[in-house]
Amino acid sequence: MKGLLITFLQRLFICITICVGSETGYAVNVRDFGAKGDGKTDDTQAINNAISVASDGLVEFPRGRYLITKTIEIDLSIQGTLGLSGRGASAVIIMAGAGPAFRFIGSHDKGSALPASVKQLTWEKERMPLIDALEITGDHLKADGIELRNTLMPTLRALLIRNVRNGIHLTSRNRNILIDACHVYNNSGIGILMDEVNIHQFIISDSHISYCKKGGIKVIKSEIRNFEITGNDIEYNCDPEGSPSADILVDCSQGGSVREGTISGNTIQAIPSPGGANIRFLGLESNPDKIGLWSITGNHISNQDFNIHLENTRGISITGNTFIRGYTRHLLINNAVNLIINGNVFDHNEDYFPAQPAAYGGILLSRGENVLISDNIIDGSGNRNEELAGAIVVSDSREVSIMACHIKNPKVNGIQIDKSINSQIMNCIISESAQNNGMLQGILLKGICSGTMVKDNSVAKGKLAGISNHATHVLVKDNILIQAFTKLK
């Protein structure tokens, strides 16, 4: 009899809570629906129950560790507008099953960001699903953090997602996404994953995305426009013993297009991993137009095999960044049309360079067309073990201008041009200190280089020559040979 009375009182309390919450706008508390938050009891059903009656739109998780064993799936067309929130980030969701801890599903599967294309149902019941102030952690090999599918204006903020497979997974079609002030940390897969998804208007800002073994931000076979990655710390997203990965990877080599993007104001760094990159864009060999109109500006980028790797791209601007320790190259670029590399510092601060492993750095451009490389500082780059060994190497390209660059202490050659037509090297300073004295040639030209001009440069003499012209149809004019300088103390 006593047990029945307790059960009756519990149910009565829940009913009162629901009624009062509906009328006064109080948040629904998952503990009122039987969630224990002790890290041992399966709270899946209790949380589902709380969500099902959250007519005021907010489900609150007080301090505790909430174990769930199945995905909490929220169909917004049925549930209505909803937010999930912790109190002072003191609540932890432990995902002990396969799949995402939370999956938000909307019906915005055909509309765009154009207001007229948004259905009334979406405005009334689905817009801006919100998750904030929660930690999500995995206790299953295939546990993920959050999935967003066919949503409009989803907003994720102040989250910690760790020890899962993929932190945030966007699927199908989404519009106007905000991810802000989140920590996506130490995951076995990808930090933020977009695979075969259609997205317009996506901002990832002020977040910490790091130690994800298979990549930080990854896009595969997707259609994306207006993509901003700003003000983040994106680092160590690789497995030194695993397959090649990248802190930021956009892969359209098997389909899709990703255009109109910005990577700005981030710190993007790692530890070297075989074939790894800080930023990697892979477009279609047959059509470089599919990845383009991207600005990579104002970032610090360092400590990977390749700092930036571009394959088959169009309309990329790389400006105002600082680079250090590109172990194979700072920039590896192949088949690029309409490319600007301007105002960057490729530094060789000795505080960052242990004896091993060697970091060679430099810029390698092949099959470029209509490229400006200007006003950069490149210090201490080049690899004696490679034929294309200059601090700046251009091969099989056309209409490439290298202007007003300062190349200091190149390890082999300063600028190397190989089989490239209608190019210019003008107003550059290629120098070395007397202490280094390792440069072979300041400028080296080889192959057919019709329409190429080398003019008004100041070039150190080097061990072999200041300027070595083994190319055909090149004009070399008004250059100055300079002496090695004594390094300032």
N, C-alpha and C positions, 0 to 999 in steps of 0.2 A: 504493500500500500504506500509506504514511504517513497519507494522508487517511482511509482506511478505519479505521485504528487510532484516529485522533483522534475520528472520529464514534462509534466503539464506546465509547471512554472517556467521551465526553460523555453518551451514553445510559446507560452504567453509573452515572455520577455522579448523573444524574437519578433513576434507579431507587433508588439507595441513599438519596438525599435523601427520596424519597417514603416509603420503608419506615421510615427513622429518624424522619421527621416524624410518621408515623402512630403509631409506638410511643411516642415520647417527648413528643409534644405540641408540637413545634417548629412555628412558623409556616412556611407555604410562601412561599418567596421567588420573585417573578416572574422574577428574573434567572437562576435555576436552570433556567428553562424557555425560555430564549433571548431574553427581553426585553432590549433594549440600553439603553433609557433615554437615548438620545443626541438625541432630538428630531427625528430624521430617518428612522430605521428604523420600519417599521410593526410595532408590537408587539401588534396585536390578537390574533393567534392565540396568541402566547406567553402572554398574560394569560389567555385562555380556557383554555389547557392547564393553567395553574397553578390556576385556579379549579376545574377539573374534578376535580382530585385532592386538593383541600384538605379532607381528611377530618377534620382537627383543627379546622377552622372559621375559620382566620385566614390571609388572603393579605396579604403584606407587600410594600410598594413602597419599596425603599431610595432614597436620593437619586438624582434623575435626572429627565429629561423624556421621558415615555412617550407616543409618538404612537399614536393609534388612529384607524381610519377607519370603523368600524362600532360600533354599540351593543354593549356587553358586557352580554348578557342573562342574568340569574341567576334560574332557576326553582327556587325554594327547595324545592318538593316533591320535586325530583330531587336537587338539590345538597345540601340540608340546611342547618342553621344556618350562617351565614357572616358574617364581618366583613372589611372592607377597611381597611387602615391604612397610613399613611405613617410614616416615621421622623422625628420632630421636624418634621413639616410640610415636609419638604425635597423631597418628590416631587410632580411636576406631571403631570397627565393632560391631553394635548392632544387635543381632539376635533375631528378633521378631516373628519368626515362629518355627515350629517343625523341628527337625533334625539338622544336622551340619551346621554351617555357611559356611564352605568350604568342599567340598568332592573332593579329587583327585582320579581319576580312571586310572589305567594303564592296560596293557594287559599281564603283567608278571605273568600269573596265573598257569603256569606249570613249568617254569624254576626254577633253584636253584641260588645260588650265584656263581656257576661255570661259568666263562666267556663264555665257549663254549655253555652254555644253554641259553644265552641271545639272543633274536631275534634282528635282525638288526633294526627293527622298534623301539624297546625299546632304543637302543643306540642313534638312530637319533632323536627321538621325545619324549621319556618318562623318561629318566634317570634323577635322582636327582631333583624332584620338590622341590622348596624352598619356605619357608614362614619365614619372619623375621620382627622384629621391629614393630609388631602390637599388639593391645589389642583387644580381642574378649570378649564381655560380653553378657549375655542372658537377654531377656525381654519376655520369654515364658517358661512355666513349662517344656516343652520338647525340649528346645533349647540345642544343643550341640556345641562344639567348632570346631574340625577338625576331619574328617574321612579320612583314607588312605586305599585304596583297590587295591590290585594287583600292587603295586608300587615297583620300584627299586631305592634304595638310596635316599629315601625322607629325607629331612633335615629341621628340625624345630628348630629355634633358636631365642632367645631374644623375646619371646612372653609372654604376660600376658593373661591368659584365666580364667575368673572368672564369678561367678553367672550364670553358665550354668548347665546343668544336668551332662553330661560326658565331660570332657575336651578334651582329645585326644582319639579317638576310632580307633583301627586297626581291619580291617575285611578281611576275605577271606585269602589272601596270600600276604606277603610282604617280601622284602629282604633288608639287609644292611641299617638299620634305625638309624638315629641320632636325638636325642632330647637333646638339649644343652642350658643351660643358660635361661631356661624358668621358669615362675611362673604359676603354675596351682593351683588356689586358691579359696577357699570358694564356692565349687560347691555342688549341691544337690545330685549328684550321685558319680561317680568314677572319680578320677583324670586322670589316664591313663588306658584304658580298652582294654583287648584283650579277645574276646570270640569266641571260635571255629575258631581260626585263625592259619595259618601256617607261622612261622617266623624263619629265621636264621639270625644271626648277628644283634643284637639290643643293642644299647648303650643309656642309660639314664644317663646324667651326669650334674653336676654343676647346678642343678635345685632346685626349691623350690616347693614342692608338699604338700599342707597342707589345712586343714579345709574342706576336701571333705567328706561329711556325710556318704557315703557308702564304702569308702576305698580310699587309695592313688593310689597304683598300683595293678591291679587285673587281674589275668589270669584264664580263665575258659575253660575247655575242649579243650585245644589248644596243638599244636605240635610246640615246641620252642627249638632251640639250640643256644648256644653262646649268652647268655643274660647277659649283664653287667649293674649293677645299682651302680654307683660310684659317690662319692663326692656330694651327695644331702642332703638337709634338708627335711625330710619326717615326718610330724608331725600333730597331732590332726585330723587324718582322721577317724573320728568316730562320731556317734550320741549317747551320753550317754543315751538317751531314746529310741533309735532305736534298730534294730537287730544287732547281733554281726558283727563286721567289723575288718579290719586289715589295717595297713599302707602299708604292702606288703602281698598280698595273691596270692598263686599259688594253684589252686584247680583242681586236676586231679581225684577226687573221682568218677566222672561220665564219665571219659574218657580223652584221650590225654596223652602227656608226655612232661615234661619240664626238660631238662638236660643241663649240661655244663654251669653253671652260676656263677656269682660273685655278692655278695652284700658287698661293700667295701667302707670304708671312709665316711660313711653317719652318720648323726644324725637322729635317728628314735625314736620319742617319742610322747606322747599323754597325754590324761587324761583317767582315768580308765572308761571303759564301760563294762557292763556285758558280759562276754565271749569274750571280745575283745583281740586282739593280735597286737604287733608291727610287727612281722613276723609270717606268718602261711603258712605251706605247708601241703596240704591234698592229699595223694596219694591213690592208690587203696588198699583196704584191702587184696585182693587176690594176689597182685603183687606190692611190694614196689619199684621195679626197675623203675617205671615210673617217679618218681621225684628223681633225684640224681646228683652226680658229681657237687655239689654246694659248694662254699667257702663263708662263712659269716665271714668276718675278718675286724678288725680295725674300727668297728662302735661304736658309743654310742647308747645304746638301753635302753629305760626306760619308766616307767609310764603307763603301761597297765595291764590288768588282767594277761596276759601272755606276757613276753617279746618275747620269741620264742616258737612256738607250732609246733611240727612236728608229723604228723601221716603218717605211712606207707611210709618210705623213705629209700634210700640207697645211701651211699657214700657222706655223708655231713661232712664238716669240719667247726667247730665253734671255731675260734681262735682269740686271741688278742683283744677282745671287752671289753668295760666297760658296766656294767649293774647296774641299780638301780631301786628300786620300781617296782618289779614284784608283783603286788598286791596279786595274788594267787600263781604263781610260776614265777621264772625267766625263767626256761626251763621246758616245759612239752613235753615229748617225748614218743611216743608209736609206737611199731613195727618198730624199726630202725635197719638196717644192715650196718656194716662198718661205724661207727660214731666216730669222734674225737671231744672232748671238751677240749681245751688246752689253757693255758696261758691267761685266762680271769680274770677280776676283777668283782666280785659281791659285790658291796660296800654298806655300811650302814652309809653314811655321815649324821650326825644328822641334818645338815642344810636342808636336803631334806625330813625329816620325821616328818610331823605333827602328833599329837596324833591320829587323824582319817582322812581318813579311814586307818586301819591297812594294812601294806604291809608285807606279809609273806616271799615271795621269795623262793629260793632254787631250786634244780634240782630234778625232778621226772622222772625216766626212767623205763618204763615197756616194757617187750617183746623186749629187746634189744639183739643184737647178734654181737659179735666182736666189742666192744666199748672201747675206751680209754678216761678216764677222768683224766687229769693230769695237774699239775702245775697251778692250779687255786687258787684264794683267794676268800673265801666265808665268808662274815661277817654278823652276826645277822639274820640268816634265820631259818624258821621253823614255824609250826602252831600246837598249842596244841589241836586244835579241830579236827585234822585228825589222823587217825591211822598210815598212812605213813607220819611221821612228821619230818623226818630228814632234815638237810641242803642238804644232798645228799641221795636220796632214790633209790634203785634198786630193782625191783621186777620181778619175772618170766622171768629172763634173763639168758644169758650164755656168757662166755668168756668176762667178763667185768673187766677191770683193773682200779682201783682208786689209783693213785700214786702221791706222792709229792704235795698233796693239803694242803693248810692251811685253816682250818675251825675255825673261831673265833666267840665266843659268840653265839653258836647255841641256839635257843630258846627252843628246846626240845632235840633232839638227833643230834649228829654230822653226822655219816654215818649209814644208815640202809639198811641191805641186807635181802631180803625176797624171799625165794624159787628161788634162782639163783645159777647155777652151774658153776664150773671151773672159779671162779672169784678171784681177788686179791685185797687186801687193803694193800698198802705198802708205807712206808716212808712219811706218812701223819702226820701233827701236828694238833691236835684238842684241842683248848685251850679256856679258858674263863677268863674274868677279875673278880676280887673279887667283884666289884661293881655289876656285872650282876648276876652271881651265879644262873643261871636258868636252866642250862643244866641237863637233867636227866641221859643220858648215852652218852659216847663218841662214841662208836660203838655198834650197836645192830644187832644181827644175828638171824633169825628165819626160820623155815621150813627146807626142804631138800636143802642143799647147798653143794652137793658133789663136791670134788675137789677144794674147796675154801680155801684160805690162808690169814691170817691176821698176818702181820710180820713187825717188825722194825718201828712201829708207836709210836709217843709220844702223850699220851691221858690224858686229864684232868679227874679227878675222877668222877665228876658229882654227883648228889644227890643220884642216885641209884647205879651206877657202872661206872668204866671207860670203860670196855668191857663186855658186856652181851652176852653170846653165848648160845642161845636156839635152835641152828640149829644142824643138823646132818652132820657128815663127813666134819668137818672144822678143819684146823690146825691153832692154835693160838700160836705164837712163838715170843720171843724176842721183846716184846713191853714194853714201859716205861710209868708208870703212873706219871703225873706231877701235881703240885699244881696250883691253880688259881693264876693269877698274878695281881699286882696292876696296874691299868690303868695309862698310861703315861699322864702327864698334858701338 
